[in-house]
Amino acid sequence: MDEKPSTRKGPDFCSLRYGLALIMHFSNFTMITQRVSLSIAIIAMVNSTQHHGLSNVSTEEPLAETLNNPSRSFKKFNTGASVYEWSPETQGIIFSSISYGIILTLIPSGYLAGIFGAKQMLGAGLLTSSLLTLFTPLAADFGVILVIVTRTVQGMAQGMAWTGQFTIWAKWAPPLERSKLTSIAGSGAAFGSFIILCVGGLISQALGWPFIFYIFGIIGCVCCLLWFTVIYDDPTHHPCISVKEKEYIMSSLAQQPSSPRRSVPIKAMVRCLPLWAIFMGFFSHFWLCTIIISYLPTYISSVLHVNIRDSGVLSSLPFIAASSCTILGGQLADFLLSRNLLRLINVRKLFSSLGLLLPSLCAVALPFVTSSYITTMILLILIPGTSNLCDSGFIINTLDVAPRYASFLMGISRGFGLIAGIISSTTTGFLISQVGPVY
């Protein structure tokens, strides 16, 4: 893992591998906007968060009653879009349902992507997620059960798309550029969160909340066309790559420790303590991130007492910081490696520690500063920003530890993270329904 890779340079930012990183950035952008769209739309979808004059009785109804009456009557918002009577507990289950779907496909998709190639699997997952996003408003009219089913299947599709990315990077990313390339691609998720939270409220007020799903569903379909046209599983089969870049990538990857293809060494992985450290890192990281992504618009709307448009704009600010920190963190990590300032293991430990400790401290401090508008926003910006330093730590560490099984291990790692996400979002919804928001 600490073996020093070759420092011989190939083509840099005007190269095909950086173009691949940008397309993957766009793909991650698309998937996260489709996932987070419900978090901003639900402010307008549910009557308990709407304008005065709408009944709030639904927030006190038990989940069983909501599920047993999925087609119960709803009121109309001033844009003509439907407004539903979903309790906070029900909302928590809806938020977590996409995580249930993702966790079902993470491990098998990671394994199959390593065997059959990631291009088709990622593209199919992205296309399915986009079509289901377009279907979501109709599903909501049919009832909460269909919304949960739709989000679960959408999660399964996104699980296919998220995990297979590391199969591609195992064949495209030279060791000294891994942090940069993966951070460029991964920053699409934070940038997507910024965009959907920034414009989602504006779309909802101007056109109605269904158009949040329509617009980003169509963007996803366009992204699919780009994906199937440009992406290839490895550089040796890409028709447009230059000879110089292909030789640089292949020679860099050839210096990695390798082993012949064989069955996945499950027993060795179970006994590997560094892998368990990665798994626990994902669990901690996703616990906080899921709460922030799911409940940030509602939190800002309740604490700062702003309307849906301003809530979306303010909620977007933390994620532009997260996108910037992801890219800057990747640049800094590879700088430390290329200048031999730190060993690879120390770079991963440094960014993992900062990415877990700093946002946790900010989150703990948040309840004590709710009386200060500026301090609250500063902490909310710092939480996602500092959390994304993990992208240059344990999140890409499987590429260092076991590049051949990186996609399979990423599936397990994200599985641990999504278990945390399911627990955190469901528990948050339950606590809010039982004790009310403590703001």
C-alpha positions in Angstrom: 0.0 0.0 0.0 2.9 2.4 0.6 4.9 1.3 -2.4 5.9 4.5 -4.3 4.4 4.7 -7.7 6.1 6.1 -10.8 6.2 9.9 -11.0 6.5 9.9 -14.8 3.9 12.3 -16.1 1.4 11.7 -18.8 -1.1 14.1 -20.3 -2.8 16.1 -17.6 -6.1 18.0 -17.6 -6.7 17.9 -21.4 -6.7 14.1 -21.2 -9.4 11.5 -21.6 -9.2 10.3 -18.0 -10.0 13.8 -16.8 -12.9 13.9 -19.3 -14.0 10.6 -17.8 -13.9 12.2 -14.3 -16.1 15.1 -15.6 -18.6 12.8 -17.1 -18.7 10.8 -13.9 -19.0 14.1 -12.0 -22.1 14.8 -14.1 -23.5 11.4 -13.4 -23.0 11.8 -9.7 -24.6 15.2 -10.0 -27.6 13.7 -11.6 -28.1 10.9 -9.1 -27.8 13.0 -6.1 -30.3 15.6 -7.4 -32.7 12.8 -8.1 -32.2 11.5 -4.5 -32.3 14.9 -2.7 -35.2 16.3 -4.8 -37.7 14.8 -2.4 -36.0 16.5 0.6 -36.8 20.0 -0.9 -40.1 19.1 -2.6 -41.5 17.6 0.6 -41.7 21.1 2.2 -44.4 21.9 -0.4 -45.8 18.3 -0.7 -46.8 18.0 2.9 -49.4 20.2 4.4 -47.8 20.5 7.8 -45.0 22.5 6.4 -47.2 24.7 4.1 -48.8 28.1 4.5 -51.1 28.8 7.4 -54.6 27.7 6.8 -53.8 24.1 6.0 -54.6 21.5 8.6 -51.8 20.1 10.6 -53.7 17.1 12.0 -51.8 14.7 9.8 -48.6 15.3 11.6 -50.1 13.6 14.6 -51.5 10.6 12.8 -49.8 7.2 13.4 -47.9 5.6 10.5 -50.3 2.7 10.4 -53.3 4.9 9.6 -51.3 6.6 6.8 -50.3 3.3 5.2 -53.7 1.8 5.5 -55.3 4.8 3.7 -52.8 5.6 1.0 -55.3 7.4 -1.2 -56.7 9.6 1.5 -57.9 13.0 0.5 -55.4 15.8 0.0 -55.6 19.6 -0.4 -54.3 21.7 -3.3 -51.3 24.1 -3.1 -51.5 27.4 -4.8 -49.5 26.1 -7.8 -52.0 23.4 -8.5 -49.8 20.6 -7.2 -51.1 18.1 -4.6 -50.4 18.5 -0.9 -50.4 15.3 1.1 -51.0 14.4 4.7 -47.8 12.5 5.7 -46.7 12.4 9.3 -43.0 13.1 10.3 -42.7 9.3 11.0 -43.9 8.5 7.4 -41.6 11.1 6.0 -38.7 9.5 7.8 -39.6 6.1 6.2 -39.9 7.7 2.8 -36.5 9.3 3.1 -34.9 6.1 4.2 -36.6 3.9 1.6 -34.1 4.8 -1.1 -31.3 3.6 1.2 -33.1 0.3 1.6 -33.0 0.0 -2.2 -29.3 0.9 -2.5 -28.2 -1.5 0.1 -29.9 -4.4 -1.7 -27.8 -4.0 -4.9 -24.5 -2.7 -3.5 -22.6 -5.9 -3.0 -24.0 -7.9 -6.0 -23.5 -5.0 -8.4 -20.0 -4.4 -7.2 -19.1 -8.1 -7.8 -20.9 -8.3 -11.1 -19.3 -5.0 -12.3 -15.9 -6.5 -11.7 -16.8 -9.5 -13.9 -19.0 -8.1 -16.7 -17.8 -4.5 -16.9 -19.1 -1.4 -15.2 -20.3 0.7 -18.2 -23.5 -1.1 -18.9 -24.4 -1.6 -15.3 -23.8 2.1 -14.4 -25.7 3.3 -17.4 -28.7 1.0 -16.8 -28.8 2.1 -13.2 -28.7 5.8 -14.1 -31.4 5.4 -16.7 -33.7 3.5 -14.4 -33.2 6.1 -11.6 -34.0 8.9 -14.1 -37.2 7.3 -15.3 -38.4 6.6 -11.8 -37.7 10.3 -10.9 -40.1 11.3 -13.7 -42.7 8.9 -12.3 -42.5 10.1 -8.6 -45.2 12.8 -8.8 -47.7 10.3 -10.2 -46.7 7.7 -7.6 -47.4 10.3 -4.9 -51.0 10.7 -6.2 -51.5 7.0 -5.9 -50.4 6.9 -2.3 -47.5 6.8 0.1 -47.0 3.0 -0.4 -46.2 3.5 -4.1 -43.9 6.3 -3.2 -41.9 4.1 -0.9 -41.8 1.3 -3.5 -40.7 3.7 -6.2 -38.0 5.2 -4.0 -36.8 1.7 -3.0 -36.5 0.6 -6.7 -34.8 3.8 -7.5 -32.3 3.1 -4.7 -31.6 -0.3 -6.2 -30.8 1.4 -9.5 -28.6 4.0 -7.9 -26.8 1.3 -5.9 -25.8 -0.3 -9.3 -24.5 3.1 -10.5 -22.6 4.2 -7.4 -20.6 1.0 -6.8 -19.4 0.2 -10.3 -17.5 3.5 -10.5 -14.6 2.1 -8.6 -14.3 -0.7 -11.1 -13.7 1.9 -13.8 -11.2 3.9 -11.7 -9.2 0.7 -10.9 -8.4 0.6 -14.6 -8.3 4.3 -15.4 -6.7 6.1 -12.5 -2.9 6.2 -12.1 -1.9 5.8 -8.4 -0.6 9.4 -8.1 -3.8 10.8 -9.5 -6.4 8.7 -7.7 -7.3 11.4 -5.2 -7.7 14.1 -7.9 -9.7 12.0 -10.3 -12.0 10.5 -7.7 -12.5 13.8 -6.0 -13.5 15.5 -9.3 -16.0 12.7 -9.9 -17.2 12.5 -6.3 -17.7 16.3 -6.0 -20.6 16.0 -8.4 -22.7 14.7 -5.5 -22.0 17.8 -3.4 -22.4 20.1 -6.4 -25.7 18.4 -7.2 -26.9 18.9 -3.7 -26.0 22.6 -4.0 -28.0 23.0 -7.2 -31.1 21.1 -6.2 -31.3 22.8 -2.9 -30.6 26.2 -4.5 -33.1 26.0 -7.4 -35.6 23.4 -6.0 -37.5 25.9 -4.0 -37.6 28.4 -6.9 -38.9 25.7 -9.2 -41.5 24.7 -6.6 -42.8 28.2 -6.1 -42.8 29.1 -9.8 -44.0 25.9 -11.5 -45.0 23.5 -8.6 -43.1 20.8 -6.8 -43.7 18.1 -9.5 -41.4 20.0 -11.9 -38.5 19.4 -9.5 -38.8 15.7 -10.4 -39.5 16.3 -14.1 -36.6 18.6 -14.7 -33.9 16.5 -13.0 -35.4 13.3 -14.4 -34.9 14.7 -17.9 -31.4 15.8 -17.1 -30.6 12.2 -16.0 -31.9 10.8 -19.4 -29.6 13.2 -21.2 -26.7 12.2 -19.0 -27.4 8.5 -19.9 -26.9 9.3 -23.6 -23.5 10.9 -22.9 -22.5 8.0 -20.6 -23.2 5.3 -23.2 -21.5 7.3 -25.9 -18.3 8.3 -24.2 -17.5 5.9 -21.4 -15.5 2.7 -21.8 -14.6 0.1 -19.2 -10.8 0.5 -19.6 -8.3 2.6 -21.6 -7.2 -0.2 -23.9 -10.6 -0.4 -25.6 -11.3 3.3 -25.9 -11.2 4.4 -29.6 -10.2 8.1 -28.9 -7.4 7.8 -26.3 -4.0 8.8 -27.3 -1.1 6.4 -27.4 0.9 8.5 -24.9 -1.9 8.6 -22.4 -2.7 4.9 -22.8 0.9 4.0 -22.2 1.1 6.2 -19.1 -2.0 4.7 -17.5 -1.0 1.1 -18.3 2.6 1.6 -17.1 1.5 3.3 -13.9 -1.0 0.5 -13.1 1.5 -2.2 -13.9 3.6 -1.2 -10.9 0.8 -2.1 -8.5 0.9 -5.4 -6.7 -1.4 -7.7 -8.7 -2.7 -11.2 -8.5 -4.4 -13.6 -11.0 -8.2 -13.5 -11.2 -9.6 -15.8 -8.6 -12.6 -16.0 -6.3 -13.1 -13.2 -3.8 -11.1 -14.0 -0.6 -14.0 -13.5 1.8 -12.2 -15.0 4.8 -9.1 -12.9 4.4 -11.3 -9.8 4.1 -13.2 -10.6 7.3 -9.9 -10.9 9.2 -8.5 -7.7 7.7 -8.5 -4.9 10.3 -7.8 -2.0 7.8 -11.0 -3.0 5.9 -13.0 -2.9 9.1 -11.6 0.6 9.8 -12.9 1.6 6.3 -16.3 0.1 7.0 -16.6 1.9 10.3 -15.5 5.1 8.7 -18.4 4.8 6.1 -20.9 4.1 8.9 -19.9 7.2 10.8 -19.7 9.4 7.7 -23.1 8.3 6.3 -24.8 8.7 9.6 -24.3 12.4 9.7 -24.5 13.0 6.0 -27.9 11.3 5.6 -29.4 13.5 8.4 -28.0 16.7 6.8 -29.2 15.8 3.3 -32.6 14.7 4.4 -33.5 17.3 7.0 -31.4 20.3 6.2 -34.2 22.2 4.3 -36.7 21.5 7.0 -34.3 22.4 9.7 -33.4 25.8 8.2 -37.1 26.5 7.4 -38.0 25.8 11.1 -35.0 27.4 12.9 -34.5 30.4 10.7 -38.2 30.8 9.8 -37.8 31.3 6.1 -40.1 30.3 3.2 -39.5 27.4 0.8 -37.5 29.5 -1.7 -35.1 31.0 0.8 -34.9 27.6 2.6 -33.7 26.0 -0.5 -31.1 28.7 -1.3 -29.7 28.6 2.3 -29.7 24.8 2.3 -27.6 24.8 -0.9 -24.7 26.9 0.6 -23.2 24.0 2.7 -23.0 21.8 -0.4 -21.1 24.3 -2.6 -18.6 24.3 0.3 -18.6 20.5 0.2 -18.0 20.4 -3.5 -15.0 22.8 -3.2 -13.5 20.9 -0.3 -13.8 17.6 -2.1 -11.8 18.9 -5.0 -9.3 20.8 -2.9 -8.8 17.8 -0.6 -8.0 15.6 -3.5 -5.5 18.1 -4.9 -3.8 18.4 -1.5 -3.7 14.7 -0.9 -2.0 14.0 -4.2 0.4 17.0 -3.7 1.5 15.5 -0.3 2.1 12.2 -2.0 3.9 13.5 -5.1 6.2 15.6 -3.0 6.9 12.7 -0.6 5.8 14.8 2.3 3.7 12.0 3.8 3.4 8.3 3.2 0.2 7.1 1.6 -1.1 5.5 4.8 -0.6 8.8 6.7 -2.4 10.8 4.0 -5.4 8.5 4.2 -5.4 8.6 8.0 -5.1 12.4 8.1 -8.0 13.1 5.7 -10.1 10.4 7.4 -9.6 11.9 10.8 -10.3 15.5 9.7 -13.4 14.4 7.7 -14.9 12.6 10.7 -13.8 14.8 13.7 -14.4 18.3 12.4 -18.1 17.9 11.2 -18.9 16.0 14.3 -17.8 18.9 16.5 -19.8 21.3 14.4 -22.9 19.2 14.7 -22.5 18.9 18.5 -22.2 22.7 18.7 -25.3 23.4 16.5 -28.1 23.1 19.1 -26.3 25.7 21.3 -26.2 28.4 18.7 -29.7 28.4 17.2 -30.3 31.9 18.5 -27.6 33.2 16.2 -28.5 33.2 12.5 -24.9 33.7 11.2 -23.3 31.2 13.6 -25.9 28.6 12.7 -25.3 29.0 8.9 -21.5 28.9 9.4 -21.7 25.6 11.3 -24.2 24.2 8.7 -21.7 25.1 5.9 -18.8 23.6 7.7 -20.4 20.2 8.4 -20.7 19.0 4.8 -17.5 20.9 3.7 -15.2 19.3 6.3 -17.0 16.0 6.0 -16.1 15.6 2.4 -12.4 15.5 3.3 -13.1 11.8 3.8 -13.2 11.5 0.0 -9.4 11.6 0.1 -9.3 9.3 3.1 -11.0 6.0 3.7 -13.6 6.5 0.9 -11.0 5.7 -1.8 -8.8 3.6 0.4 -10.1 0.3 -1.1 -8.3 1.3 -4.3 -5.0 1.3 -2.3 -5.7 -1.8 -0.2 -7.2 -4.1 -2.9 -7.6 -2.5 -6.3 -8.8 -5.8 -7.9 -11.7 -6.0 -5.5 -12.3 -2.3 -5.1 -15.8 -2.3 -6.5 -16.8 -5.3 -4.4 -15.4 -3.7 -1.3 -17.0 -0.4 -2.1 -20.3 -2.2 -2.2 -19.8 -3.6 1.3 -18.5 -0.2 2.6 -21.4 1.7 1.2 -23.6 -1.0 2.7 -22.3 -0.1 6.1 -22.9 3.5 5.4 -26.4 3.0 4.2 -27.3 1.0 7.2 -26.3 4.0 9.2 -28.3 6.2 6.9 -31.4 4.0 7.3 -31.1 4.1 11.1 -30.4 7.8 11.3 -33.1 9.1 9.0 -35.8 6.7 10.4 -34.8 7.4 14.0 -34.8 11.2 13.3 -38.3 11.0 11.8 -39.5 8.9 14.8 -38.0 11.3 17.4 -39.6 14.3 15.7 -43.0 12.6 15.6 -42.7 11.6 19.3 -41.1 14.6 21.0 -41.4 17.3 18.3 -38.6 19.3 16.8 -36.3 20.7 19.5 -35.1 24.0 17.9 
